[in-house]
Amino acid sequence: MSSNPTTGSTGQWPPRRPSKRSKLRNGTFIDPSTGERSRRNFTLRRPPASAADNSESVAASPTAGFLREPLLDRTRAAGRRVKDGVDRFLTWLNSPMGRGVLKCTLAYTIASLATFLSPLSNFLGKPDGKHVVATITVYFHPARTAGSMVEAVLIATVAVFYAELVSILSMCTSVLFGGVWGMVGLAHVLVLVVFIGGGFGFMGWVKQKMNNPLVNVGSTLASLAIIGVVTKETAVLTNVFSNQKIVQIFKMLIMGITTTTAVNLLVWRVSAVVLLRESMKKASSSLGDMLAMITSGFLSGLEDDLLSSQFTTAASAYKSVYPQMTKNLREAKFERYFLGQEKIYALERAIVKSMETLAQSIGGLRSAANTQFGLLKESATGIPSGMLSPATSPLSPTLARSSSGTLKSGQDRFLALAAIDEASEESTADEGRIQLRNESASEARVTREPSFRTPSDIFDLFIALLGPSMKSLAYTLSEVLRDPTFGSAPDYQITINDHFRPSLTDALGLFNAARRDALQELYRTIELGRTRPDKIQADFEEVAAACGHFSFSLQTFGEEMQKYLDVLDDLKHSSEHDTRSWHWLRWWRRGHSHGRAISALPYHDSAERESLIKPIKKTAMPKGIPDSIIQRRDTYSWQAAPESSRVVASFSQRLLRVLRRLGRDDVRFGIKVGIGATLWAMFAFIPQTRDAYQHWRGEWGLLSFMIVCSMTVGASNTTGWSRFVGTLIGATASAVNWSLSQGNALGLIVLGYLVVFWSFWMIVVRGKAPLGRMTILAYNVSTLYAYSLSQKVEDDDDDEGGVNPLIIEIVRHRFIAVTVGILWGLIVCRLVWPISARKKFKEGVSVLYLQMGLIWKRGPLAILLRSDCSRSYLKSGEQAALQKYASRLEAMRNSAVSEFELRGPFPYDQTGRLMRCTNRILDAFYAMSLVTQRRGQLTEGERALLVFTAEERRELCDRICHVFQVLASSIMLEYPLTDAIPSVTGARDRLLGKIFQFRKENAATGNAPNASNGASASDNWALPLQVAVEERDYALLYAYALVTGQVAEELRTVAKELEGLFGVLNDEALLLQ
């Protein structure tokens, strides 16, 4: 980085002196690959990509000179372009995505032979519907990992069993009540209510409860099988038991599942373990890049590194690879368990958890760096009043101190601090030694000049003392993360360098020693300036606390890295000494075995398990209002009327609890799916509508209804539109292909290959699974069905041409049935207990803010006193739960975009800014936990300070909790805020004023002030009369004040966003109408 430009003002007072760290001296760093110590020049930045390759991309316009070229040259150029296009296409086909598309088309082509090949068609029997074999390969396509295929087979097996069970029981019920007892009407009602309504409703409940794409596919498969037996065939309708269709569907399901599984495992098999390690490799590299740029930004004093495109790219890369890593971990679990490698899976899961912790530490490190940037912006807004003139008298700390408030936006940050010019890698050794001697001499002069004029001078001294060691440690950590620990493709074998662990230990040892010496020197220098006014001394100590805060966060990151390397070593050892076990089959001892497996991991000790927060399920959706609040809301009226009848109260409460259980989102969703399916399927049982149902192929409308029905209105809208467009494309392709091939099997296979190739490209490459699936499904039910008719199957389909299929009629019937089914699904989802993603998002954000306020109310520092540094205000697993909940809200926000309301579109951009503020608050929460955790014990000075400021800290925690609650209420009710939101700045300034009072009394008496002056009754600590307080004891309080300032600033930003959304109430507003 280049140095900051100097200001053009000539009358600046005090005049800026040159930065002491325009060049950062070299420090001893550990090369992680060799373990050697070195003092050569290095940089934290990655070398820029070579621009040599860009010359090829800068070519002349493709049309330049085209008209002037001879015809032969133009022909050759066109041939070269065609050849290049073919080469690129062949290269893509050999890529993982291309191979996946080829596998899917191969499986579909093989499965379609059940319709086109006579022996296979005869094996399935005379009834039509043999296209279901090909349909199965679409829903359970083979372009997935082996672990995902194992899961898909398990789910498909359960779906087949469930479909067969419902089909057999419905037929038995129809025969018993209709055929034996002669109650045909009652038999049809029972089939509709129990097996259609209850069976489909149960599948809807499972879909919502599991929230798993494969479970959704399995429910579609089961629905297809049940519909084919119960509503399409005449056996149930005529009260006759016939197993012909049941057996055929069972054969088709087995053939389809076997085909897709064989293609998945035998053709270009993809391992979830390999993908997991590849995603771990990418995530580790992204974390290393972010660590290097955050540290570089702190050393330079500029936000440029954190605002650069490189940092945005690294952060986006981790954000995109993390969901893929968790998905691969889930799929790898099936592979490991199937092969008896349970212990290896447990270690791989521990590595993912370790990476999550490292990512949280990166967030805390960034929050600490933002603290520095905020303080530098403060110092850039103006010089403290006490520095303007020697005759200026110091004012009261709580009244006159302007630069200790909540962090301001600041002016030009380039006025604050000169940046570091990192020496290039090409610098010679002699230049490095000369620079080292010059910097050492400069550092010596700095340490002999303790009088500072601005807070940025504190940063200059701190970076001069600790900057080289900080840069060296960051280099070691980032290089370890960037190193390809899992080797190269395709196996990604563990190739961890044996020097990493000792190198990191040495680097941490050097950094800890340098950090200790640097902080001692820093506070010794500040101690020499006690003659400064209190407000200026406080500014300096805030800056010193920010320096210590960042250095401690970097040290914590290094310690987490040691744990990460420990788990990697364990994984390497377990992989080399693989022992098979299948303990998971002993399901009756699952709890005991799970406990033993967890306790062996370094991230789950007994102390953590005692306060472990129950993790949020990977498949869980934000519930919104918690059960505890609902329960209190349901009971407070009875508790307020103790004279009421106990019998009535007890009965009312029991009934209300039952209704609340039935009113859960998953239960209501299942009920409305069952109601919608029953109302649609009843037209197949009513004699007056049965013929119309058969003629217009109502079974496909019922299947469309089941597919479209999603948890939220937005998801239903998205699926319904994709279903409609896919059906239109598939029906058109079916008509065109049939006309071109004239019903020839070979022609249909070739033309169908092109259709499904495009469809699977949409599914696998573009990620538009609903559109691709619906296209193939519409093509199947038209083309393959028409070919089945031409082969004289047993079906009453004379209205569609019989052995001479009328493809236009077939396509028209399916398209209309599917379209009406989509509309019916949208109507049910919208009118019957609609579950709005907007409402879920609103309630989820409100509850998240309420939870964060309650967590902060615990008192990050008060809990240190109460537990004697044995506990943190963030319980184990709580930070991960908060961040996971926030990510669920992000998914809900994306779903809410598709919901239409008369009030207008969903405010996507505004809520996006709100969620970014929320994530920064969560980073600040974690940064505060880093400040308070791993403290062996409080010093006597820290304990005295905490007791003396207990009342002010309690007031500040209550005020922040109050602001969280006000914002949560505004979000929940969508009410405008007032311009009288409680201010955190005043309470924070009172805390700082209390610290100044402590400092004054301590300086006057030489010991700690009387604890009774500030201690609350709850903090009843017996302090000695004489307590020696050092400058370093103030760091804990000032770090707390800095993080509090960050939280307050983000809350103020959230309030501004809510004011933009809901407005502001002033004192002239007339509300009573």
N, C-alpha and C positions, 0 to 999 in steps of 0.2 A: 504494500500500500504506500502511496505517496503521503507526504506530510500534509497537514491541513494548511490551507491558505491563510495567511495572516490577515487580520482585520485592517480595513482601510482607515479606521478612525485614528486620528493623531492625538486626540485629547483623552484617551482612555486612562482611567485611574482606578486601581494601580496599574502601571504598565505591565504587559505580559512579558514574562521572562521566557527565554527559549526552553523548549521541552527538553527534559533530561533523558528522554528515551526515544529520540528520533531514530536511533539505531539500537537494537537490543543485543546485548552481548551474548556470546554463546555460553550455554551451560552444559554440564555433563549430562548426557542422555544415554539410555540403554537401547542398543539395537536389539529388538525383540527376536530377530531371526538368528542371531549369533550369541546374544547375551553379553556382548562386549560393550565396554564404556567408551564413549567418544565425545570429542568436543568440536567436531567439524560443523561447518555451516549446514543448516537444513531448513526446510520450510514446511509449514503445516498444510499448505495448499497443494492440491494435485496439479501436476503439469498440464497446461492447456493442450487440447487436442491439436494435432498437427493439421495445418491448413493446406498441406500438400495435396490431400485427397480432394480438396474442394475445387481444384482447378478443373477437374473433369466435369463437375456439375455446372460450371460456368461455360456454357456452350452457346453457340450462336442460335438464333431463333430457328426452329425447325422449318419455318417457311422462307428463311433468308436464302436467296439465290435459288429457290426451288424451281422457279419458272425458267431460269436461265440454264439449268442443267439439261443435258441431253436426255432423251427418253431412256436410253440404256442405263445411264447413271441413276436416274430416278427409280427405275425398276430395281436396280441393285440395292439402293438405299431402302426401298420399301421391303425388299427381301430380308435385309439385315434387321430392320425393325421387327419384322414378323419373327425372325429367328431369335432375336433378343427376348421378345415377349414369350415365345415358347420356352426358352431357357429359364426365364424367371418363373413361369408357371410350373415347370418340372422341378425347379428348386423348391418352390413352395409346397409341391406335393410331397417332397421328401422331408419337409419340416414336421414338427409334432402336430400342428394344426392340420396340415394337409393329410398326414397319415390318419388322423382321427376321422376326417371326412371320408377318406377311402374305406376305412374299416366300417363306418356306418352304412355306406352304400353297398359294400359287399354283404354285410349281414342282411340288409333289406332285400337285396337281389336273391340271396339264398332262401329267405323266408317267403318271398313271393312265389317261389316254385311250388309251394303248397297249393297254390291256385292254378298255376300254369302246367305243372307236371302231373300227368294222369295218375301214376302210382301213388304219389303223395296225396293227391286229391281224393282218390278212392279210399285211402287209409282213413281220411277224416270223415268219410261218410257222405251221404247225399245232401243233407241240408246245406243251405248257403251260409255265408258269413265266414268263409275260410280266409278272407283277408285279415282276420284278427291276428294270424301268425305274423304277418308283416307289420301290423300295427304295434305289436309288442316290441319288435326290434326298434321302433321309433321312440317309444316311451322309455324303454330300458336300453338305450343305444350303447354300443360297445366303446364309444370314444370317452372312456373313463379309466381310472386306475383299477388295478386288480383289487385293492381294498374296497373301493366303491362298488365294484362288481359283486364282491362277496356280500356287501350290505344290500345291494339291489336284489340279489337272488333270495336272500332271507326275507326281504319285504315282499317280493313277488310270491314266494311260497306261502306266506301268511295271507296275502290277498287272494290267492287261488283257493286256499282252504276256506277262507271266509265266504267267498263267492259260491263255492260248491255247497257249503253248509246252508246258506240262505236259500239257494235254489232248491235244494232237496226238501228243506223244511216247508217252504212255501208251497211246493207241489203236494207234499203230504197233507198239509192243512187244507188245501183245495179239494183233494180227494176225500178226506175224512168228512168235512162239513158239507161239501157240495155233492159228492158222489155217493157217499154212504148214508149220510143223514138227510140229504135232499135240501139243505139250506144253502142254495147257491149264492143268494145275496149276501148272507152272513160270511160265507167263505171268501167272497171277493172283498168284503170290507176288512176282514182280518188280514188278508194278503196285502191290501193297500196300507192299512194302518201299521201293522206289525213289521212286515218284511220290506215294504217300500219306504214308508215313513220312518220306522224304527231302524231298519238296516242302513238306509242312506243317511239318516240323521246321525247314527253312530259313526259312520265314516266321516261326516263333517266334523264331529267333535274330535275325532282322532287327528284329522288334518290340522285343526287349530291348535290342539294340545301339543302335538309333536313339532309343528312348524318346520317340517323337513321336506325339501323338494322331492326326494325319493318317496316319501310317504304320500305326498300328493299324487305322484305318478301311480303308486300302488292302489290308491283309492279309485283313480280313474280306471285302472285295469279291472278292479273288482266290480265297479259300476257297469263297465262294458259287458262283463260276463253275466251279472245279475239281470241286466236289462234284456239281454238276448234270450234268457230262459223265461223270465216272469212276464214280461209285457209283449215280447215279439212273437213267441211261439204260442200255439193254441192249447197246449197241454194244461196249463194252469187255468186258462179261461174256460175250458170245457170240462174241468174237474177230472182229468185223466192223468195217471202217472205214466210218464215216458222218460226214460233215461237217455234217449238218443241224443238230444241236444246237450245234456249234461256231460255225457261222455265225450262228445265232439269238442266242447269248450275246454274240457280238461286236457284232451290231446293237443289242442291248439296252443294252450298256455304252456304246456311242457315243451312243445316243439319250438315256440318262440323264445322261451327263456334259454333253452339249450343252445339254440343257434347264436344268440347274441353273446352268451357266455363263452362259447367255443371261439368265436371270432375275437373276443376281447383278450383271451388268454393265449391264443395261438398265433395271432397276427400282430406283430409289433406291440408286444405286451408292455404296458406302462406301469411302473411301480410307484405307489404313493410314497414309499420311503425315499426313493430317489428324488421325487418332486419336493418332499419335505426338506431334504437337505439342500436342494437347490434354492428353495425359498429362504431357508435359514442363512445361506450364503449371501443372498441379496440383502436380507434384512441386516445382517452383521455389517456389510459394507456400507449401507446407508447410515447406520448408527455411527460408524467411524467417520464418515464424511461430516455428519452434523456435529459431532464432538469437536473435530478439528476446526470447523468454521466458527462455532460458538466460542471456543477458546481464543481463536485468532481475533474475533471481534472484541472480546474482553481485553486482550492485550493492547489492541489498537485504540480502544475507547470509542469506537465507531460502530454504528449499527449496520454499516454497509454489508458486512459479511452475512448478517442474518436476514437482510433484505435483498440479497443477491439472488439471481436466478439459480445459481448452483445450490444454495441452501434450500430454496423452494423445491428444486428438483429432487434433492435428497430426501426432504421431508415427505414429498408426494410419493416417492418410491417406497419408503417404509409404510406409508399409509395404505398404499395399494397392495403391497406384498404381505402385510400382516393378516388380512382376512384369508388370503390364499394359504398362508402358513398354518393357520388354525384349521382350515378345511383339510389340508394335506395331513395334519396331525390326526384328525378324526379318521380319515381313510386309512392312514398307516396303522391305526389301532387294530383294524380288522385284519390287516395283513400280518401284523406281529402276533396277534392272538391266535390266528389260524395256524401259524407256523410254530407256536409255542414259545414265542420270544417276549414274554410279558415284562421281564426285567428291562430289556432294551427299550421297550415302549415307555416304561416309567421314566427312564433316563432321558429319552427324547422329549417327553412331556416336561421334564424338569428344565431342559434347555430352553424350550419355548417360554416357560414361566420366567426363566432367568432373563431372556431377551425382553420380555414384558417389563421386568424390573429395570433393566438398563434403559429402556425407552422412557420409563417414568423418571429415571435419574436424569436423562437428557432434558426432559421437560423442566425438572427442578433446576438444572444447570442453566437452561435458557432463562428461566425466571430470575435467577441470581444475576445473570448478565444484564437483563432488562432493568434490574435495580440500579446497576452502575450507570447505564445509559440515562435513566431518569435523573439520577443525582447530577450527572454532568450537564444535562439540560437545565436543571435548576441553577447550577453555577453559571450557565451561559445567559440566563435571563437577567442577571444583574448581580453586582457585587454587594455583599452584605453591608448594611448601613454602618456597622461599626468600623468598616474599613475605609469609609469615605474620608474621614478626617481624624487625625489623632485626638482632637478635642471632643469627639462625639462620645457621649456617655452611654453605657450599655442600658438597654431597656429591660423591662420584665420579660422573662423567657416566654411566658404564655401570651403576651400581648404583642411584642415587637418582633418576635422571630418569624420571619416570612419564608425562609428557605427550608424549614423543617416540616412544612405541611404535606398534604397529600401530593404525590408526584404530579408535576404539571406537564403540559404538552411541550413546553420549551420552545426556544428559538433555534437559530442555526447551530446545529451540534458541532459544526466545524470550529466554532470559537472555543470549545470546551477543552480540548486536549489534542495534542499533536499525536499523530499515528505512528505506529512502529513501521519502519522499513525493514522487513525481513530480508536478511542476506540471501542471495541466490545460492543455488547449489554449486555454481561454477566459481565461487570465490575461492581464492587460493588460501593455503594454510598460513602464509605470511600475513596476508590481509586480515585473516581471522585473529592471529596473535596480536597484531597492531591494534585492531579494534578492541580486543579483550583488555589490553593495557590501558587504552584510552577510557574505556567504559569503567574499568576498575578505579581509575583515578577520579573519574567523574562521580562515581558512586561514593567514593571516600569524601569528596567535597560535599556531596548531598547530605551525608550523615553528619557532617560537621556543621551544617546549616539547618538547625531545627525550626527556624521561624518560617511559617508558611503564610502565604497571602490568600490563596484560594483553595477550596476543597480539592481541585484537580491536582494540586501539588502533592496531596496525600497519595493519590493514584500514581503520580510520577515516582515517588519514593517506593511505594509498594511494588510496582512493576520493576523498578531497578533492583530491588532486593530479591523478589520471588519470580519475576517474569521468566528468566531463563529456565528455572526449575519447572515452572508451570508449563512452559512450552515443551520442555523435554518430556514430561510425564504425558502430556496430551499427545505428543508424537508417538510415544511407546504404545499408549492405549489405542490410538487410531490405527496404527500399523497392525496391531494384533487383530483388531476387528476387521480390517480390510484384507488380511491374509486369508486366502482360500482354505479355511480349516477343513472343509469337506472335500478337498481335491477337485478334480475336474469331471466333466461328463464322460460316460453316461452313468457311472456307478456312484460318484461322489463319496469315495472311501475316505475315512477319517485320516487325515494326514497332519494332525496337530504337531507343531514344532515343539520338541522337548525343551527348548530354551525359553518358551513363552512364560511358563510359570515362574522360574527363578528370575527372569528378566523383569517381569512385572513386580515381583517382590522387591528387587533391588531398586527399581524406579520409584516405587512407593516409599521405600526407606529414604532415598535421597530427597524426595519431595517433602516428606514429613519433617525431616531434619531442617531443610531449608525453610519450610513454612513456619516451624517453631521459631527459628532464629529471626525470620523476617517480621513476624508479628511482635516478637519481643522488641526488636529495634523500632518498629513502627509505634508501638505504644510507649516506648521509652522516649521517643521524639515528641509524641503528643504530650507526654507528662511534663516535658520541659517548657511547654507553652501554656501552663496553667494560668499565666497572667492575662490571657486573652479574655474578652467578654464571654459570658456563659453561652450565648447563642452561637458565637463563632466556634467555640470549643465543641459544642454539640454538633454543629455541622461537620467538623473534622472527624468526630467520632462516628457519626453516621457513615461517612465515607470509609473509615477504617473498618466498621462492621460489615459494610458491603464487600470490602476486599476479603475479609475473613470468611464471609458467607460463601462467596464464590469458590475460594480455595478449599473450604471444607466440603462443598458439593462435589468438587473435582476429586477430592480424596475419597469421598463416599463412592463415587463412580468407580474408582480404581479398586476399592474393596469388593464391590459387586462383580467386577471383572474377574477377581480371584475366584469367586464362587462359580462364575461361568466356566472358567478354565478347569476347575475341579470336576464339574459335571462332565465336561468334555473328556477329561482323562478317564472318568468312570465309564463313560460310554465306549471309549476306545478299548478299554480293558474288557468290558463285557462283550463287545463285538468279536474280540480276538479269542475269548474263552466262552464261546456260546454254549449255554446249557438250555435244553428244551424243557418246558413245563406248561401244563394246561390247567392251572389251578382255577382259572375262570369258569371251568365246567362244573366245579363244586359250588354251585350257586348258593347252597344252604350255608356255606361258610364265607360268603362274599365279604361280609363286614369285617371279620377278623383278618382275612388275607389283605383286604384293602388297607386296613390300619397298619399292618406290618410293612406293606410296600411304601406307604407314605412316610413312615417314620425313618426309613433309610435314606430319604432325600435330604440334602442340606438346607432346603428351604422350608422345612416343616419340623421345627423342634416342638418339644412338649409345651413350652411357654407360649408359643404362637398358637398352638391348637386350642388352648384354653379360651383365647379371645378371638378365635377365627370367625370372621363374618361369613355367613352362608353365601357362597358364590352365586351369581346370577347365571342361570342356565344359558347355554349357547343358543338354544332355540326359543328362549323366553321373549315375550313382547312386553313393552312397558305397560304395566297394569293400570297406572294412573293413581287414583285415590287408594291409599293402603287400607287393609282390612281393619287396622286398629282405629283409624279415624271413622270408618263406616260403622264399626261396632259402637263406638262412643256416641255417634250421631243417632243411632237407633235406640239407645237405652237412656239417654239423659232425661227424656220426658217422664219416663216411669220413675226414675230416681228422684226427680223433682216433685213427685206426687206420692209420698210414702203412705198416704192414707187410702190409696186406691186398693181395689181387691187384688189379693195375691194370686188368686186363681185366674182371673182375667189377665193379669200382667204376665203370669207364667205361660199361659196359652198363647197370648199375643207374641211373646218373645220367641217361643218355639216355632210358631207359624212364620214369623218374620225371618228366622234363620233359615228355614226351608226355602222360602221365597228368595232369599239372598243367594243361596246356593244355586237355585234354578236361574237366577238372574246374572250369574257369571257369564262373561263374554263367550267362553268356550261352550257352555251349556246352551246359551241362547242361539249361538251360531248353529249348533247341531240341531236344535229344535226347528229353526227356520228352514234349514236345508231339508229336513224331513217333511215339513209342511209343504214346501214348494214342490218336492218330488212327488208327494202324494196327490196334490192338486193336478199336476201334469199327467201322472200315470193313470188317474181315474178315467180318463177318456178311452183308455184301452179296455176297460171293464164295463163301461156303460154301453149297452147294446146299440143305442141310437148314434153314438159317436165312434164305435169300434172300427167301422169300415173307413171312416175318414182318417182315423189314427193310423191304420195300416196303409192306406193309400199315400198319405203324405209323409210316411216314415217317421212317425212321432218318436220312435226310440232314439233317433239321432238328436232330436231336440232335447230329450231328457238327458242324454249324455252331455250335450252342450251346456245345459243348465248346471250339471255337476261340475264341469270344468270351470265355468265362469264364476261360480260362487266362491268368493274369496273372503278373507277375514274382514278387510276394510273396503269401503266403497271405492276408494281410489284404485286398489288392486283389482277389483272387479271391473272397473272401467277399462283399465289397461288390458286385462285378459280378454274382455269382450271385444274390444276393437281389434286386437291381434287375431282373435278367432274369426271375426267377420272378414278381415282382409285375407287371412290364410285360406278360408273357405272359398272366397271368390277366386283367388289365384289357382287353388287346387282344382276347382270345378272347371275353370277355363282350360287348364292344362289337360284335364281328363278328356274334355270334348275334342280338343285339338289332336291329341295323341290317338284317340280312337278313330278319328276321321282319317288321319294319315296312315295308320296301320291296318285299317279295315278289320279290326278284331284279331289280327294275327299275333300269336303268342310271342314269337321272337321279336317282332317289331315293337310290341308293347313293353317287352323287357328292356330293349335298348332305349326307347324313348322315355320309359319310366326311370331309367338310370339317370338321365339328364335332369329330370324333375327332382328326384330325391337328392342328387348331388348338390343342386342349388339350395334345397331345403336344409340339408345337413350343414351346408356352409353357413346358413343363417343361424343354425342352432349352435354349432361348435365354434365358429370363428367370430361371428357378430354378436353372439350371446342373446339372440332373439328367439329363445326356445318356443314360446307360445305361437309365434308366427310360423316358424318352420314346422312344428308338429301339426298345426291345423292344416297347413298346406298338404302335407303327406296324408293326413287322415281323410281330408276331402277327396284327394286323388284315389285313395284306397277304396272308399265306400262307393265310388263311382266306376272307376276303371276295372278294378279287380272284381267287383260285384257284377259288372256287365259281362265280363268274361265267364264268370261262374254261370250266369244265366244261359249263355250260349252253349254251355256244356250239359244242359238239361238237368239241372239240379232240381231237387224237390222243393219247390217254393211256388206259392200262388202269386206270381208276378206278371200275369198277363197284361196288366195295365201299363207295364214298361217294356213290352215287346216279346217277353218270353225268350225263346231260343234266338230270336232276332232282336237284340236289345235296342231300344230307342235311347241313345245316349243323352240326347237333350232332355228327355223326360226324366231320366234317372238323375241327371245333374240338377234339374230344376227342383225335383222333390227334395233332394238332400240339402240344397242351398236354402230353400224356404224353411225346411225343418230346423236347420242349424240357426238360421237368422232369428226365427221366432223363439227358439230355445235361449239364445243369447239375450234377447229382450226380456224374456221371462226371468232369467237369472238376475239381470240388472234391476228389474222391478222389485223382486224379492229382497235383494241386498239393500235397496234404497228405502223401501217402505216398511219392511218387517224388521224391527229392531236394528236399524242401521248402525254400523260401527264405523265411525268417521275417523280417518287418520288424523285429520285436523284436531279433533277433540282429544284423541290419544296423545298427540304431540303436546297440546296445550297442557293437559293434566300432567303429563310426564315431566315437562320442564318445571312446572310449578312444584311438584313433589321433589324434584331434584334440588331446587333452590331451598326449599324448606329443610331438606336433609342436610345440605351444606351449612345452613345457618345453625342447625342444632349441633353439628360437629364442631363448628368454630366456638360455639357457646361453652363447650367443655373447658376451654382455656388451654391453648397449647403450652403455656408456661406454668399455669397453675397445677396442671397434672404432674409436672415434674416435682413440685413440692409435696403433693399428696402421696405420690408413689415412690419418692426418693429416687427418681430417675430410672425406675424399673418399667415404666409404661410410657407409651406415646399417645398423643391425643387422637391419632389415627390408628384404629385397630387393625390387626393383621387381615389383609384381604380387602379392607374397606376402600382403599384407593383404587384397586383394580375393579371393584364392584361399581364405583362411581363412574369410572371411565367407560366401562362396558355398558352401563346404563345410558351414558351420553351417546355412545355409538348406536345403540338401539333407537334413540330418539332421532339421530341423523337419518337412519333408514326410514323411520316413520315420516320424517319431513319430506323425503324424496317421494314417498307414496302419496302424500297429501297434495302434491302438485296436480295429480290426475283427477282430483275431486272438484266438481263444478258446484258452485253455490251462487245464488242470486246476489249475495253480498259482494261477490267479486272473486277474483283468483286468489290463490293462497300466496301470502307475502313471502316468497321463497328467499329472496335476497336479504330481506330484513332479518328473517329468522336465522339465516346463515351467519350473519354478523353476530347475532345474539349467541349462537352456539360456539362461535370462535371465542367470544368473551368468556363463555362458560368453561371452555377447555383451558384458557389461560388462568382462570381462577383455580381450576383443579391442579394446574402446574404449580401455582403459588401454594396451594395446600400441601402438596408433596414437598416443595422446597422448605416449608415450615417444619414438616416432619423430619427432614434431614437435619435441621438446626437442633431439634430437641432430642433426636434419638442418638444412641451410642455414646451418651455422656456417662462416663463411669460414675461420677458424683458431682454435685454442685460444690463450688468453692464457697467459703464462708462469705466472701463479698457478694457472689451471685445470690446466695440465699438471703442475705440481708437486703439486697436490692429487690428481689422478688416479693419479700414480705412487706417492704416499705411501699411498693407500688401495687399491692394486691387490689386495693379498692379501685384504682384507676384502670387496671387491666380488666377487672370484672366489668366495669362500666363500658369499656371499649368492646369487649366480647358481646355484651348484651346489645350494644348499639349496632354492631355488624349483624348479629342475629336478627335484630328488628328490621334492618334494611332488607335482608334476605326475605323475611316474611312479608314485608310490604310489596316487594317485587313479585313474590310468588302469588300473592292475592290478586294483584293487578293482572297477571298472566292468566290466572284461573278464571276470573270473573270478566276479563276483557274490559275492565273499568279504567278510565283515565287516572293518571297520577295527579297529585296536587303539587304545587310548588313549595311544599313544606315537608319534603322528605327528610327524615332525621339525618343530620350530617355526621359523618365519621371523623371529619377533620378536627372538630372541636374536642371530642373525647381523646383523639390521638395527641393533640397538642397538650391537653391536661396531663396525659401520661408523660410526655416529654418534659413538661414543667416539673412534674414530681421527681423525675430523674435529676433535673437541674437543682432542685431543692436538696435532694440527697447529696449531690456533689458539693454544694455550698456548705452544708452542715458538716459533711465529712472533711472538707478542706479546713473548716474553722476549728473543728475539735480534734481532727486526726483520727477519729474512729467513726464507726457507723452510727447514724442517728437512732434515736429511740424507736424501736420497731412499733411501739404502740401508736406512733403518730400516723402511720399509714396502713398498718395491718388490720385486716378484718377479723371478725370473731372466728370465722371458719379456718383461718390460717394461724392457729395457735402454736407458734413455734417459739421455743425458748432460745433467744440469741445471747451470745456472750456480750458483755458490756464493751469489750474492746475487740473490734473486728477490723483487720487490715483490708482495705479495698484497693485493688489495683485497677489500672485503666482497662485491662483485658476483661475485667468482670462486667464492664458496661456493654461488651459486644453482644451478649445474648439479648439484652433488652433492645438495643438498637436494631439488631437483625429482625427481631419481632416487629418493631415499629416499621421497618422498611417493607417487610412482606405485607403487613397490614395496610400500608399505603398502596401497594400494588392491588390488593383485593378491593380497597375502597375506590381506586380509579376505575377498575373494571366494572364495579357495581354502578358507578356514575355513568359509564358508557352504556350499560344495559338500560339504565333509567332513561337515557336519551333515546334509545331505540324504541322503548315502550311509549315514550311521549310522541314519537313520530307515528306510531301505529294507532294508539288509542286517544291521543290528545292530552291536554293538561287542563285541570280544573282550577279556575281562579276564584277569588272571593266574590266576584260579581255573578257567578253562575247561578241560575235559578233552576233548582232540581225538583221542587215540590209542585207537582202538576195534578 
